[in-house]
């Protein structure tokens, strides 16, 4: 991109910083996503029922990449940004999901229910650098997708992520989603997540 003169950049700005948001939008930056941060910090008392999950296998990388691409959220920062376009955004999510299975993320959870087709996953980062800096164990849901044959598994995978964090001795689980994603809101309400903050994603590019 540098050789052709093209460029793309983005920034996440807290909703409270209205001056910066107004300055960026007045300068040609484009709003592409409004994001909410949820957290669960009462892990010791988390008593949600257990669900059968396992770690994704290396040979499932292509399948998980396909799940990510096919079960898109039209309001995520990639699909909402015209610079990407649907095809490029799908390809990016597929590549990210594949990399998560290869080790870019710490764990990728999938259902382990007999007879259930694999059509959902949840990728987790343990935020090791942040945890080391503040001395508190953290886990973060970084990417998840659920196909129609795995309906209901978003809640189950997130629940098992909280159990995983509790067993590791972490202090909190973090999860972000778009302000339009009511399905994730329901998961958060059922599992005891709290709203921690909001921010906006803006982008700027030149062709």
N, C-alpha and C positions, 0 to 999 in steps of 0.2 A: 504494500500500500504506500509506503514511503516513496518508492521510486516513481510512482505515478502521480504523487501529490495528493492522493486520497487519504482521508483520515476519519477516525471515529473515536469519540470519547463520551464517557458518561459520568454522572456524579450522583451520589445519594445524599440528600440534604434533609435534615430533620424538619418536620413540619413547623416547628417553632421559629425557624430562621427565616422569617418572612422577607427580610431585607435582601438576603442572598437569593431567595427564590424569585423575587421580583426583578432583581438585577439580571439574573441568568435568563429569565424568560424575555425580558426587554432586550437582551443581547442576541436573541435568536435560538436559545436553547429550547428544546421541546420536551414537555412533560409526557412521559410514557407509562409511568406506573405510580400508583399510590400504595404504599406498603405498610403493613401492620406487623409489629413484633409482639409475639406471645411468648410467655415463659411459664415454666412449672418449677417452683422452688420448694415444694413440700413433698419431696421424694420419699422420705422415710415412712410416711403414712399412706403412700399410694397403694391401694389394695384392689385395683381393677383386676378382673378375672384374666387368666392367662390364655393366650392364643398360640396355636402351633405355627412357629416361624423357624426359618433357618437362614444361613448366610447364602447369598448367591454364589453360584459356581462359575469358574472361569469360562466354561463352555457355554454358559448362558448369556454371555456378554452381548452377542448380536440380538438375542431375543429381548433383553432388557432395553437395549438401545431402541428397538422397534416400539416397545411399550411406551417409552418416553415420547417418541415422535408422533405416535398415533393418538395419544390421549392428551392432547395439548390443552393449555389454558389460553384462550385468546387474549386474556388481559395480563399475561406475564410480560415482563419488560422486553422480551425478545419478539413475541408475536404482536405486541402493541406498537412496536417501533417500525415505521415504514421502511427504515433503512435495511432491516433484515428481510422483510417479506416472509410469507408463510414457509416457502421451501427452505430458505436459508435458516430460519428459526427452528424448523423441525430438525434439520440436519445438525444444528448446533446442540440441541437437547439430546439427540441420539448420541452424538460424540461424547458429550459430558457424561451421560449415563453409562456408556461403555467404559470411559475412563474411571468412573467410580468403581466399577467392578474390578478393574485392573489394579486398584490400589490408590487412586486419587483421593477417595474417601476412606474412612477407617473401616466401615462396615456397610454392607448393603443387605437389608432384610427382605425376604420374600415369604409368601405363605407356604406352609408345609402341611397342608390338609389333603389327605388321600382323595384322589379323584378330581381335585380342583385344578383347572388349567392355570399355568403361570401367566398372570396378566396384571400384576401389580408389583411394586417394589418401593423401598424407602432407603435413601442413602444418608449416612450419618457421618458428620465430622466431629471429632472429639476436641477440636479447638485447642490443640496441645500448647501452642505458643501463648495464647491468651490465658489458658489455665496456669501455665508456669509463671506468667507475669503477675497474676493476681492471687495465686496460691489457692485456687478453687477449681475443682473439676467441673467441666462443662461438656455438654453434648448438644449438637445442633442438627436439626433436620434440614438438609440442604437441597434435596430434590426427591419428589415422590410423584408417582403416576399410578392411576388405577383404571383398568379397563372394565367394560360392562360385565364381564363374567366374574369379576372379583368385587362386585359392588359391596360396600360395607367394610372393605379391608383397609381403607385409609385410617379409620379409627383404630382398628386392631394393630396395624403396623406402628402407629404413633404410640399406642398404649405399650407395646412391647419395647419401643425405644425408651420410654420412661422407666420400665422395669430394668432394662439393660443399664441405664444410667444409675439407678438406685443400687444395683448389684456391684457396679464399679466404684461406688462411693462418691459419685458426682453430687454437686449441690444444686444444679439446675439443668433443665433442658430448654433450648431456645427453638423457636420456629417462626418463620416469617411467611406471610401470604399477602395476596392482593386484597385491597379493601372491598373488592367485588366478590370474593370467594366465600359465599355463605356456607358452603359445605364444610370448609375448614373451620369456620366459626362454630358450627355445631359440634365438631370433634373437640375443639378447645373447651367448650362449655361442659361437655359430658366428662372430660378427663381432668377438669380442674385447672386448666391453663388460665393465666391472667394476661390482660393487655398491658404491655410495657411501654409502648411508644409507637409513633408513626413517622413516616418519612416519604419523600418523593424521589423518584428516579427521573433524571433529565438526561437528554442526550444531545450531542452536537456533532455534526459530520460535514464533510465536504467531499465531493466526488471528483 
